[in-house]
Amino acid sequence: MRKSVIDLHAMHARGEKIAMLTCYDSSFARVLENAGVDVLLVGDSLGMVVQGHDSPLPVSVEDVAYHTRCVVRGSQNVFILADMPFGSSQITPQETFRNAAELMRAGAQMVKIEGGKAMAPTIEFLVSRGIPVCAHVGLTPQSVHQVGGFKVQGRDEAAAERIIEASRVLEAAGASMLLMEAVPRALADRLCDAVSIPTIGIGASPRCSGQVLVIYDMLGLGAYIPPRFVRPFIRETGSIEEAVQLYVAEVKAGRFPGPEHCYSS
């Protein structure tokens, strides 16, 4: 039986770290599950690491649904989280529900939506109709052109307060989990205190309830200079399986991310 959102909340409540990695196919799904990963994120990062684009913007709902089905077929117990790609949630709540429902039919147990408090009505609409939502704040890659590139967010106090306020609003709207990306460690720590739901960090803080990385980044396969929050675990081990096992162990023990993987204000 797969882990449920209730299981993730129970892990958070007892202080057990959540190990999450992106995944796009059945073979990696099997390897990651066997290595002890708790959550597989079918991310729109597939646009860059699988499809070869320079951003996630070209990814469609159909793309994410296809890869979600692949990941589901390759796993049995791990929790499945699917990204709502660009243009699929920045619309009416009703249209967003139809897109989210397609991902749920593909096997997702929760969808991830990028954006600030403007997304609260949409999240409330989805949650009230049976679709769990993970909110995504900080660096939101789908807004890469608006923010001027893949840059750390929330470094000044005004921006930090906006992210904190948005996080509280999104939790109040019904978000079951909060993913924070590329924010200063001090802000990430404040976010962990600001909400009661599990927090997932990527370029954030070891205080988060869990961590996520792009699988190809931690295996040193990215065709770009990796951001500072990436640790290429494959270089410390002899195989993909051992690299993933090490990642899980380091996350569970609170040793990853280290100070060198976090951002200052």
Secondary structure, 3 states (H helix, E strand, C coil): CCCCHHHHHHHHHCCCCEEEEECCCHHHHHHHHHCCCCEEEECCCHHHHCCCCCCCCCCCHHHHHHHHHHHHHCCCCCEEEEECCCCCCCCCHHHHHHHHHHHHHCCCCEEEEECCHHHHHHHHHHHCCCCCEEEEEECCHHHHHHHCCCCCCCCCHHHHHHHHHHHHHHHHCCCCEEEEECCEHHHHHHHHHHCCCCEEEECCCCCCCEEEECHHHHCCCCCCCCCCCCCCHHHHCCCHHHHHHHHHHHHHCCCCCCHHHCECC
